[in-house]
Amino acid sequence: MLEIRKARPDDALGIMIVNVYTWQTAYGGLLSPATLDARIRSLPAKAEKLKAELLDKNDCLVATVDGTVIGFCLYGRSRNERFEDAGEINALYVLEGYHGRKIGKALFQAGVRELEAEGLNSMILNCLRGNPAIGFYQHMGGKIVGERRDALSDDTICEDILYFADLTAIPRGR
């Protein structure tokens, strides 16, 4: 049975496995094999780091099926100085085998509700250029307002910055 809830420290490894697997399936043609392989090699260390972060401050939601993590959403205050009064969805991933079941939408909406509960009225989301998920984010009301470049292993990545000016305008429900 599907459940969406706040992540617990013992979810950290499952979250990172979802992260690594979805990077392999979603970004295979967008990032170099070296960058994707580095993600796999760093899985144990990233899981331990996330476990500590979840103990300190829990800003992560998980989607589980029968107790197994199949998706997650990281959220919080914007890390972009241009949008310092906004929230941000930092990561949103669902295992490919669970696409088409509106799990990503449910996680997205739950993340928005968490940002609203923190008193935030707008948010940003960075989407790797070429990622087909951008259509979903635009459907949910995001407008491309800029781009962000960053070095990542062997790649220089470019992400579109999507801005959601009014969280209350984001479609709700299934």
N, C-alpha and C positions, 0 to 999 in steps of 0.2 A: 504494500500500500504506500502511496506517495505521501510524504510529509515534508513541509517546509518549516524550518525552525532555526533558531540561533545556533551557530556552531558551538561545539564543545572542544576542549583541548584534544580529546581522543579522536576527533574528526580530522585532525591536521594531516595525517598521512593520506587519508582518502581524498581530501581536498587537493593535495599536491599531485596525487595520481591522476585525478580528473584534469588538473591543470596541464600536466605533461602530455597526457593522451590527447587532449583537445588541441594543444599547440601542434602536435604531430598531424592530426587530421585536418585542422582548419587552416594552418599556416604552411603546409608542406610546399606549396609553390610560391609562397611569399617570403619565406626566410630560408637562409642557407641550411644545409644539413648539419654543418658544424654548430650553428646556433641551437638547432633543435636537439642535437646530441648533448650539448652542454646542459640543456634543461634536464635531460634524463639523468645525467651524472650528478647534478646538484640536488636531485630529489630528496635524499635523506637529510641533507643539511637544511634545505628549505622547509621540510616538514617540521624539523626541530625548532627552527626559528618561528614558524607560524604557531606552533604549539605554545611557545612562550608568549607570543603576541596575543593569542586568544585568552591566556590566563590574565594578561595585563589589561587589555581592552578588547572587548568582543564587538567587532564591526563586520561580522561575517554571518551570512545566512547559508544554510545548506538545504539542498533537496535530497531526500533519501528515499530509497525504495527498500522496504523490509530491513531498514537499519543501515543500508549501504549508501554512501555518498555517491550521487550520480550528477550533481551540479552544485554550483556555489555562486554567491554574489558578495563581493567585498565593497564596502561603501564607507563614506566618511566626509570630512570637510575637503573642499577642493585643494589640491596641491598646486594649482596654477595661480600665480599671483594676480593674473588678470581677472580671475573669478574668485577672489578671496572671500566673498560673502556667500558663495554657492556651496552646494554639496557636490559629491562626485561618486559615481559608480566606477570603482577602480578596476574591477574584473567581474565578468559574468560568463560562466562557462557551463555547458551541459554536455554530457557524453553524447556522441553522435547517434548512437543507437536509441536515444531518447528524444531526438529532435522530432518536431511535428506533434508533440503532445502538450504544447503550451506551458511546459515547465520553465523555459527561459523567460517567458512572459510573466509567469507567476513570481519567479525570483526577482525580476526587474521591478515589478509592482511592489513586492514586499520591501525591496531596497528603497524605493521611493518613499514608502510609508515610514521607514526608519529615519530617513533624512527629514521628513516632515515632522516627526516626533522630536527631532533635535532642533526644531524651529527654523529649518532652512526652507526657502521658497523656490529656489532654482537649483540647477545642477548642471554639471558637465559630464561628458563621457568621452574618452579617447578610443577611437576605433582604427585598428591597423588598416592602412590604405590597401584596398583590394579585398578586404573581408566582406563577404556577402551579407553579414549580419547588419551592415550599415542600413540596409533597406528597412529592417525591423525597427532600428532606433529612429529612423526618420518617420516611420509610420506612427511611432509612439510620441512624436512631436519634436524630436531633436532637429536642430538646424545647424548645418556646418558653418562654423564661424572662424575657423582658422586651422592651422596644422601645427603639429609638434614633431620635432625630429630628435632622435636619440641614438646613441651607439649601443649596440647589443651584440656581444660576442663579435662575430665576423660581419655583422650587418649594421648599416645605418638605416633605422626604420623611420617611416613617416606615418603618423597617425592623424586622422581627421579629428578635430575637436568639435563635438556636438554640444550645443547649448539648449537646455530646456528652461525657458524663461519663467514658466509658471508650473510648478509641480501639480497644482490642483487641476490643470488642463490635461494631464496625462490620462489616456483611456484606462478605465478600471474594469474589473470583472474579467471573465473568461471570454 
